[in-house]
Amino acid sequence: MDLSAVGIMEIAELVGAVALVASLIFIGVELRQSATTSRAAALQANMMFWKDFFALMADPETGRTYARGAEGRTDLTGEEFGRFYFICRTIFMGCENQHYQFTHGLIDDDAYRGYAASIAEQIAARPGVQAMWSIQRHIYGAEFQRFWDAQIAKGMAGSNRPTMDRWRSALPEHSRDVPQ
């Protein structure tokens, strides 16, 4: 083999190596963009779940049934109890999905921290929800069971004052009890 053939082979190998490095960089950029897109889609899907759930709760009858069940009212009718059962099932399923996404890196720590605090303070602290969890708990995965049990413990340790009472306390003194 002459020197010009060796030179051409070295140039070809160098071009191949550069192309390989460029391909790997491209793949890395694509993977990063794909991961970012997946995380954004997961966060968007969870936001839509909660938006739809809160819209459901804005319905007077559904909201009243949930509020009475969450308080642990034992005078629920059979129909109200059934509705409350499925409302809680919806909450637990949505929360399990969000927890799963977090544990698999699709939701960042800050977003999840706010979600977990909301669950502990606004949902898991309610005695009727706790009772419903006790009868539905076996349906869910062990990791989610530990998460939800921890939210109940946090909720019980925190303020059990109704949200409206906490809101009123947070208002500036001059805005309270303003005549309408």
Steps between C-alpha positions, in 0.01 A plus 500: 500500500645837409504813718218676313267202563593502869431876514161457337411225749602720793293788364202264456540373856522857629187601307323189634603582858381861464170378354459256789565772760257734321236224495545435871467871577186517287352196676581653840328826407199308369478290818516810717226668297292183516539482879404867533197444280399194705528692827299791359232260372479326840465831683238616249303175535502533879391862480211396274400223742480746788330768289232250399470374858457850640244578230312190613519621861356837391173322419286582806363149552832323448690755707249473783514120493880502508511757781254301712684173433841656565371630836406142586127563516324172572163626378595466131233327295598187311518702180719767661727235647539339157586837348748573780656154455567566132618856560759363743591224254559768237717699742705196599549389138607849392736529794648156435563596139668824602709319762604239242604773256707669770678180603587442134649846453217655299409763760763720662549535875352852531176413321468181701567667833207736444279213391587292808435794734161560339408134537601494867328826593189499284408138438675241718433699819124447467357220716257374236778476241718318753221251565449451126875446459485228764248304294658566159869488600554138395427589135816708463871424476715472813706809420190713450349358820806622693476841333129544579542375857772763545268770363233397751756522782612846383141616464411379847807672645422826322209736531165331463330838491282535194665677208248784514586568865872505416425733207304738722785504751746587223299802382617845610304622801343790307346275234314271740130538553466786252128577444380413152 
